[in-house]
């Protein structure tokens, strides 16, 4: 059965390492007949949640953030959520974190998203995987809270310059997850 897969990219650097990870996953998953949407959070103007608790009271998820309302339409169609992101200061970049934080609107609005599965694709300049502990913990706690089945995680340390990931097995590992998605 084909799934609707939403891939959120967290970097504003088009063609960067995490963007290439997303593309490798997307290309492989598309061959299985899935519907994929790539949404670059890094190029949007998402604002942080201000906890106003007016979510959905005026017919839209957020009364203050049109970019999140655009994303919300995609979230509401997704069976699977993929987060493809660089490591920034041991966690998610602020743009992607703002998008994740805004999922709070669905809790305030007593609405359930259809997302059942998730993946994390991440890379960064730091040499050791221990530097990713904060991001991994945050992701696992969010997925657990949301009830998402974590289907796969790819961590690629030691990549900084645009394209460095091509010299690792990271893109193949992302593609393998995409191929395995059924």
N, C-alpha and C positions, 0 to 999 in steps of 0.2 A: 504494500500500500504506500503510495507516494505521500510524502510529508511536506509541510510548509516549514521551511527552515529560514530563520532570520539570523544573519551574521552581522554582528555589531563590531565595527573596527574602532579601536580607541585612539589611534594616532592620526594627527593631522598631516603626517608625512606620507603623501601618496606614493605608492611604490616602495615604501619602506619594508623592513623585515616582517613586522606583524601583518602588514597589508598583503605581502606575498604568502604568508601562512594562510590567511583567509582565502586567497585565490586558489591555493593548492587544495584546500578542503572543498571549496565550492566546485571546482572543476571535477573533482572525483565524485562528489555527491550527485552532481547534475547528471552524470552518466547512469545513475540508478533511477532516473525519472522523477527526482524530487524537485519541488519548486523552491528556488533559493532567491533570497533578497539580501543584498549587501547594503548596509546603511552606515555611512562614515560619520560616527559621532564626533570625531575630531574636527570636522568641518562645519559643525552646527553651532548654534549659540544657545546651548542649554544652560539654564540657571539652576542653582541648587534649590532644593525643596525648602520652603520657608515655614512649613508646618502650619499652614493657615486652615487646614482641614475643610476647605471648600471644594475639594476634588469632586467632580461630576455634578456639583450643585447647579451649574449653569449649562449643563449638557455637554461639557467637554472635560477630559481628565484633569487638565490643569488650567486654571484661570489666568495664569501669568506667563506661560511658556508655550508659544505656538510651535516651536520645534519639537517639544515633547509630545504635543498633541498629534503631530505628524508621525512620530515614532509609535505612539499608542495604537494607531490604526494598524501598524505592522505587527506589534506585539499581540494584538487581538486575533490575528490570523495565524500565528506561529504555533506549531507543534513542538518545535525544537529551537533553542536559542544557543548560538555560538558566540562566545566573546573572544575576539582576536585582538590582543593588546600588547603593547610594550610594557615593560616594568618601569614605573616612574617612582622614585623614592620609596621603593619596596612595596608598592601597591599599584592600584589602577590609576591611570591618568585622570585628572579632575573632570574632564569632559565625559568620560565613560562612567565614572563614579556618579556624576550628576544624573545621568540617564538611569542608572541602576537605582539610585535613591528615589527617583520619581515613580518607580513601580509601587511605592507606598500609596499612591493615589488609588490603586485598586483595592487596597485594604480599607482605606477610609470610605471609598465608594461602595464597599461590600460587593465587589465584582471579582470574578475569578478569571485569570488568564488561562488559555488552553495549553500553555507550555507544559510539557511533561518531561522533556529530556534537555540536557545541556552539555556543552563542551567548553573547554577553556584552551585557547592556543596563546601562548605567551613567550616572549623573548626579551632579552635585555643585555646590556653591556657587562653587567657583573659576571664574574667568571664561575661562581659556584651556584648550585641550585638552592643553597640555604638562603640566598638573598631573596628568593621568591616566596619565602615562608609566609610573609604578611599577606601577599596577594592570594596565595593558595588557601590560607585559612579564611580570609574574607569571602572568597568565592565559594568554598565548601559550606560555610555557615549560611550564606545567602541561598544557595541551592537547597540546602536542608530545610530552611525556613519556608521556602517557596514550594517544597515538595518535588523539586526537579530531580530526576534520575541523572546522576553524573555519568555520562557515557564515555568520556575520554578527556585526558589532559595531556597537552604537549608543552614541555618547558624546554626552551633552548637558551642557555646562558652563553655569554661570550660573543655576542653579536652587537656591534655598535654602528658601523658605517652602513649606509644604504646598500643592500645586496649581500652583506656578510653571511646571511643565512643560507645562501646558495652553496657555501662551502661546508655545510653541516648536513646531517640527515633530517633536519627539522621539517623541510617541505615534504619529504617522502612520508614522514610520520603523520603529518596533517592529512596528506592525500589518503593514507591508509585508513584513517578514521572516517574520512568521507566515503571511501569505498565500502566500508563495513556498515555504514548506516542503512538500516533496513526498516 
